[in-house]
Amino acid sequence: MSNGPRARDNIYVLGIGHPLRRDDRVGLELVERLAAHFTGGFHGQAIYEMDVGLSETLAGYEHLLVIDAAVPGSITTPYATFPLATKETDSFPSGFLTHIFDWGFLLGITLELHGKAPKAELVAVATEDCGIGEALSNTCAQHADAAYSHLLAVLIN
């Protein structure tokens, strides 16, 4: 094991996005940056879409941070955090982000299947362009830097 910095063991981080949709990839990039920073240990992964198979992994953590791109114009700050509440599994998933799956639904499945679910928070990063392309817009890259600073503080303390 490396002697580098280590993230808190009780937090799992999911960065979500599509690598070919410009700013939508911000969650992927932030998780990659965090993993590179915490060379002593980091718990998380980059994913393209939510998968109910994650419930087994999530049940092993006290906290979950989901990093995702907010729909352009939906938030007015570089990033915003929102608590994610566990929802009944018989409710229909919906959301305001670029992914339609409701994270509360996944938390509900986790609770139902494993008897526990982590306390969860969404870190939504403001975007400008989620069209086809492989690079973040300059604006989103700046917003990602602000969100990264916040995430580092959460994962260290």
HUSUL-V237725 format. One record per residue. RES is the residue in one small letter. D_LAST is the distance of its C-alpha to the last C-alpha in Angstrom with 2 decimals. Layout:
[[RES	D_LAST] [RES	D_LAST]]
//
This chain:
[[m	20.89] [s	19.63] [n	17.89] [g	15.79] [p	12.06] [r	10.75] [a	8.70] [r	7.54] [d	11.10] [n	11.35] [i	10.98] [y	14.16] [v	14.82] [l	18.41] [g	19.83] [i	23.33] [g	26.26] [h	29.63] [p	29.99] [l	33.37] [r	32.57] [r	31.12] [d	28.19] [d	27.87] [r	26.37] [v	23.22] [g	21.10] [l	22.53] [e	21.89] [l	18.23] [v	17.62] [e	19.80] [r	17.90] [l	14.53] [a	16.47] [a	18.10] [h	15.01] [f	13.33] [t	16.51] [g	15.23] [g	14.49] [f	13.76] [h	14.87] [g	16.79] [q	20.06] [a	22.18] [i	24.99] [y	28.00] [e	28.48] [m	26.97] [d	28.53] [v	28.95] [g	28.78] [l	24.98] [s	25.08] [e	25.28] [t	22.14] [l	20.18] [a	21.42] [g	19.44] [y	15.96] [e	14.32] [h	12.97] [l	14.75] [l	14.19] [v	17.65] [i	18.28] [d	21.88] [a	24.40] [a	25.71] [v	29.49] [p	30.72] [g	31.07] [s	29.14] [i	26.25] [t	26.76] [t	23.36] [p	21.87] [y	19.60] [a	19.08] [t	16.97] [f	18.97] [p	18.47] [l	20.55] [a	22.72] [t	24.51] [k	28.17] [e	31.44] [t	32.54] [d	35.96] [s	34.81] [f	35.37] [p	32.32] [s	32.03] [g	29.59] [f	29.41] [l	27.65] [t	29.52] [h	29.32] [i	31.30] [f	29.68] [d	27.86] [w	24.46] [g	25.10] [f	28.11] [l	26.16] [l	23.89] [g	27.19] [i	28.67] [t	25.71] [l	26.11] [e	29.87] [l	30.01] [h	27.32] [g	27.00] [k	23.34] [a	21.20] [p	17.50] [k	16.18] [a	16.45] [e	15.81] [l	17.87] [v	16.88] [a	20.44] [v	21.33] [a	24.55] [t	27.39] [e	30.83] [d	32.73] [c	32.35] [g	35.79] [i	36.85] [g	35.38] [e	32.82] [a	30.88] [l	28.52] [s	30.26] [n	29.35] [t	27.99] [c	25.76] [a	24.53] [q	23.45] [h	21.76] [a	19.98] [d	18.66] [a	17.22] [a	15.67] [y	14.29] [s	12.46] [h	10.94] [l	10.13] [l	8.57] [a	6.10] [v	5.58] [l	5.85] [i	3.82] [n	0.00]]
//
